Amino acid sequence: MGELKLMKGNEAIAEAAIREGVDGYFGYPITPQSEVLEYLMMEKPEERTGMVVLQAESELAAINMVYGAAAAGKKIFTSSSSPGISLYQEGISYIAGAELPCVIANIVRGGPGLGTIQPSQADYFQAVKGGGHGDYRLFTLAPASVQEMADFIELGFEIAYKYRNPVMILSDGMIGQMMEKVELKEQKPRWSDEEVVKLNGSWAATGRPATRERNIITSLDLDSLKMEQHNHHLQEKYRRMEAEEVRYETFQTEDAEYLMVAYGSSARIAQKSLVLARTKGIKVGLLRPITLFPFPSKALMDLVPQLKAILSVEMSAGQMIEDIKLAVECKVKVEHFGRYGGIIHSPEEVLQALENQIIGG
Amino acid sequence: MMELTDIIKEENLVYKKTPLMTDKVLSYCPGCGHGTAHRIVMEVIEELDAMEQTIGVAPVGCSVLAYEFMNIDMIQAAHGRAPAVATGIKRCYPHKFVFTYQGDGDLAAIGTAETIHACNRGENITIIFINNGIYGMTGGQMAPTTIEGMKTSTSPYGRDLKSMGNPLKITELIAQLPGTYFVTRQAVHTPAAVRKAKKAIRKAFDLQKENKGVTFVEIVSNCNSGWKLPPVKANEWMVENMFPFYPMGDIKVDGELVKTDSN
């Protein structure tokens, strides 16, 4: 058993990054995720592991520091919150285009614009559909606990290097700010420069030895036929993720006639709603997508024969509901419920929506 | 009778192309200074025997494809972000040479914040700044460094300071920051200038090893296509019009501003 601690989600993700052997963190303060950078500065990871931490002058600079260090083969983590993640999008598009592994956490707050500092899930589209320009996908993980904030660092880097793709941890201000028990993993050693060359030297710009051709990191090709080929390659990678990397969990779906689909904070709330509904004799289950891209479409479709209706529960005006509808090919009624703009729905409100929109509707 | 093949022999060589330039034909316009600037940067890295120890960052602009010609590991950055990209690399590889190669639009317009903050933090990187007062790649639009009265496709009647703002002397500006250690302005329009510019680049790389902050080499260059002048005339125009506003020489040496009439 690893070390047990009571931590905020933002602290847990920062501590997990140090223990993962991350080489660098570049970020810019923004509520509700500033504790990530604050925790890292307080912990002096340069002394603990040699991990570099730098407060950049802007999110534009931060994500491009990530781009540079990741392009040079290093294990890099960054985090921000919604308005900051919007500024990241240019860099994320380049990172996806150049196929660089890294982990980016979005501790989502309400929008649009400067919005609010309260939790929200309204950045779903931005995370799973691309976000920046061009055809690309982020592998998107949705933690529902402080424990998962920590655990998804390791999983995120595993996926990022397996596919040479940026990974987004799509959290929110509630998971980031709340304190829970978390079991921390043992400290992993950071890669030495020699190990970086051994592991990533086939593609990374680590400095060209006489024994190989130069490595170039770019997302540019003026020959559009080559760029189309590159796009085919990216799409093939995303299809592989869809085939091999879908993660989700289900609660009481065995006899369910109704299904709630919810991720992250909303899944925690929906779990409570499920208990309330079951005491009233409502046969409802819950499916919690852990990966938002790739989306658990097949798992949903497999449940369709037993379902009368689905309720998508998200702290947004209804974004994930579009993926649910696509997954079930409109073979069953799908409704949305959620408070948004920084308001968190209560378990009772979700239950009410279940009764009114789904069962009574 | 001596044949040409008798002359082209190893022992007769007085100059050799550095292997750190690829054999790819330069995509720059004939007469452009970029090719020379690329070459002297690569020659310096060769002289330092630092190919394996160097990571370069290419910008957006005419030199966006610098990595096609520079035969070393290179990373192509988003427009203006090269100093941030270089910061990320250097922080993770403090013992490697890291340099950016950027044009005026990239460094002094869209990337002003990244330039100033990398310089102010004193990142141990070298910045090579090509200033030709115009956006070459996109077809000759006004740059932050376009001088007063200069005609471009977006200042077709000449740069009007009142409505279009003033040309930015970014090099003098960053020289004021405590994070810069060596700041100089050079050119590559004559053999003498090329030798001086190469010396400055060598010094910039040498100083990078001492971890004293940013070393910054501006190269005022021509853009005969954008300026709509033949190459020789473009160089003459540059000497007559650009050099008075962007005077040649060192601006900051050993962390101290050089005393001149203009500063």
Chai-1 contact restraints between the chains, C-beta under 6 A:
chainA,res_idxA,chainB,res_idxB,connection_type,confidence,min_distance_angstrom,max_distance_angstrom,comment,restraint_id
A,D23,B,C92,contact,1.0,0.0,6.0,A-B,restraint_1
A,G24,B,C92,contact,1.0,0.0,6.0,A-B,restraint_2
A,V52,B,R91,contact,1.0,0.0,6.0,A-B,restraint_3
A,E57,B,A113,contact,1.0,0.0,6.0,A-B,restraint_4
A,E57,B,H117,contact,1.0,0.0,6.0,A-B,restraint_5
A,A61,B,A84,contact,1.0,0.0,6.0,A-B,restraint_6
A,A61,B,E114,contact,1.0,0.0,6.0,A-B,restraint_7
A,N64,B,R81,contact,1.0,0.0,6.0,A-B,restraint_8
A,N64,B,A84,contact,1.0,0.0,6.0,A-B,restraint_9
A,N64,B,V85,contact,1.0,0.0,6.0,A-B,restraint_10
A,M65,B,A84,contact,1.0,0.0,6.0,A-B,restraint_11
A,M65,B,T87,contact,1.0,0.0,6.0,A-B,restraint_12
A,M65,B,G88,contact,1.0,0.0,6.0,A-B,restraint_13
A,Y67,B,V85,contact,1.0,0.0,6.0,A-B,restraint_14
A,G68,B,V85,contact,1.0,0.0,6.0,A-B,restraint_15
A,G68,B,G88,contact,1.0,0.0,6.0,A-B,restraint_16
A,G68,B,I89,contact,1.0,0.0,6.0,A-B,restraint_17
A,A69,B,G88,contact,1.0,0.0,6.0,A-B,restraint_18
A,A69,B,I89,contact,1.0,0.0,6.0,A-B,restraint_19
A,A69,B,C92,contact,1.0,0.0,6.0,A-B,restraint_20
A,A71,B,I75,contact,1.0,0.0,6.0,A-B,restraint_21
A,A72,B,I55,contact,1.0,0.0,6.0,A-B,restraint_22
A,A72,B,I89,contact,1.0,0.0,6.0,A-B,restraint_23
A,K74,B,C92,contact,1.0,0.0,6.0,A-B,restraint_24
A,E90,B,A78,contact,1.0,0.0,6.0,A-B,restraint_25
A,Y94,B,A78,contact,1.0,0.0,6.0,A-B,restraint_26
A,A205,B,I55,contact,1.0,0.0,6.0,A-B,restraint_27
A,A205,B,D73,contact,1.0,0.0,6.0,A-B,restraint_28
A,A205,B,I75,contact,1.0,0.0,6.0,A-B,restraint_29
A,G207,B,E52,contact,1.0,0.0,6.0,A-B,restraint_30
A,G207,B,Q53,contact,1.0,0.0,6.0,A-B,restraint_31
A,G207,B,I55,contact,1.0,0.0,6.0,A-B,restraint_32
A,G207,B,D73,contact,1.0,0.0,6.0,A-B,restraint_33
A,G207,B,K96,contact,1.0,0.0,6.0,A-B,restraint_34
A,R208,B,M51,contact,1.0,0.0,6.0,A-B,restraint_35
A,R208,B,I72,contact,1.0,0.0,6.0,A-B,restraint_36
A,R208,B,D73,contact,1.0,0.0,6.0,A-B,restraint_37
A,P209,B,E52,contact,1.0,0.0,6.0,A-B,restraint_38
A,R214,B,N71,contact,1.0,0.0,6.0,A-B,restraint_39
A,R214,B,I72,contact,1.0,0.0,6.0,A-B,restraint_40
A,R214,B,D73,contact,1.0,0.0,6.0,A-B,restraint_41
A,N215,B,D73,contact,1.0,0.0,6.0,A-B,restraint_42
A,I216,B,Y67,contact,1.0,0.0,6.0,A-B,restraint_43
A,I216,B,M74,contact,1.0,0.0,6.0,A-B,restraint_44
A,I217,B,I75,contact,1.0,0.0,6.0,A-B,restraint_45
A,T218,B,Q76,contact,1.0,0.0,6.0,A-B,restraint_46
A,L220,B,Q76,contact,1.0,0.0,6.0,A-B,restraint_47
